[in-house]
């Protein structure tokens, strides 16, 4: 059995754009959660830093993650997000379950 692909993404909204990022992320999360290989897509906003966002993602395997990357909704989401955040793109950290 193959291992799941697990990662988290972090990014920071530009000043005044936090609510727009939250709305964009909320809509994208709904789409991702319908993908067949998605196990978890948990999008959150940091309580004491409301312009900071943390997304935890889990896919059944690498193939499911690659299918997620190929999802047509991803391109428009990432293009819109890039305009609203401080970083050039979300910062991804891949994880391995112990």
C-alpha positions as CSV (number, residue, x, y, z in Angstrom):
1,X,0.0,0.0,0.0
2,X,1.3,3.4,-0.9
3,X,1.8,6.2,1.6
4,X,-0.5,9.2,1.8
5,X,0.8,12.5,0.6
6,X,0.5,15.0,3.5
7,X,1.5,18.6,3.5
8,X,0.7,22.0,4.9
9,X,0.7,25.3,3.2
10,X,1.1,28.7,4.8
11,X,0.8,32.2,3.4
12,X,0.1,35.8,4.5
13,X,-2.5,38.1,3.1
14,X,-1.4,41.6,2.0
15,X,-2.7,44.3,4.3
16,X,-6.4,44.7,3.9
17,X,-6.8,41.5,1.8
18,X,-7.4,38.9,4.6
19,X,-11.1,38.6,4.1
20,X,-10.7,38.2,0.3
21,X,-8.1,35.5,0.8
22,X,-10.4,33.8,3.3
23,X,-13.3,33.8,0.8
24,X,-11.1,32.6,-2.0
25,X,-9.7,29.8,0.1
26,X,-13.2,28.8,1.4
27,X,-14.5,28.4,-2.1
28,X,-11.4,26.4,-3.2
29,X,-11.6,24.2,-0.1
30,X,-15.1,23.1,-1.1
31,X,-13.9,22.1,-4.6
32,X,-10.9,20.2,-3.3
33,X,-12.9,18.3,-0.8
34,X,-14.9,16.8,-3.6
35,X,-11.8,15.3,-5.3
36,X,-11.8,11.5,-5.1
37,X,-8.3,11.2,-3.7
38,X,-8.6,14.0,-1.1
39,X,-8.8,12.9,2.5
40,X,-8.5,16.3,4.3
41,X,-8.3,19.9,3.1
42,X,-8.5,21.9,6.3
43,X,-8.2,25.7,5.7
44,X,-7.7,27.9,8.7
45,X,-6.9,31.4,9.7
46,X,-4.4,32.1,12.5
47,X,-6.3,33.5,15.5
48,X,-3.7,36.0,16.7
49,X,-2.5,36.9,13.2
50,X,-5.7,37.1,11.0
51,X,-3.7,37.8,7.9
52,X,-1.9,34.5,8.2
53,X,-3.4,31.2,6.9
54,X,-2.6,27.6,7.5
55,X,-3.9,24.8,5.2
56,X,-3.5,21.1,6.1
57,X,-3.9,18.7,3.2
58,X,-3.9,14.9,2.9
59,X,-4.4,12.8,-0.2
60,X,-4.6,9.0,-0.4
61,X,-1.3,8.8,-2.3
62,X,1.0,10.7,-4.6
63,X,-1.2,10.0,-7.7
64,X,-4.2,11.6,-5.9
65,X,-2.0,14.6,-5.1
66,X,-0.9,14.9,-8.7
67,X,-4.5,14.7,-9.8
68,X,-5.2,17.5,-7.3
69,X,-2.5,19.6,-8.9
70,X,-4.1,19.0,-12.4
71,X,-7.5,20.0,-11.2
72,X,-8.7,22.9,-13.4
73,X,-9.8,24.9,-10.3
74,X,-6.2,25.1,-9.1
75,X,-4.8,27.4,-11.7
76,X,-7.3,30.2,-11.3
77,X,-7.1,29.8,-7.5
78,X,-3.3,30.1,-7.4
79,X,-3.3,33.0,-9.8
80,X,-5.8,34.9,-7.7
81,X,-4.1,34.0,-4.4
82,X,-0.7,35.2,-5.7
83,X,-2.1,38.7,-6.2
84,X,-3.4,38.8,-2.6
85,X,-0.6,37.4,-0.6
86,X,2.8,38.7,0.6
87,X,4.8,35.6,-0.5
88,X,5.4,34.8,-4.2
89,X,3.3,31.6,-3.6
90,X,2.1,29.6,-0.7
91,X,4.9,27.9,1.3
92,X,4.5,24.1,1.2
93,X,5.9,21.7,3.7
94,X,5.5,18.0,3.0
95,X,5.1,15.7,6.0
96,X,5.4,12.0,6.7
97,X,3.1,10.3,9.3
98,X,5.0,8.5,12.0
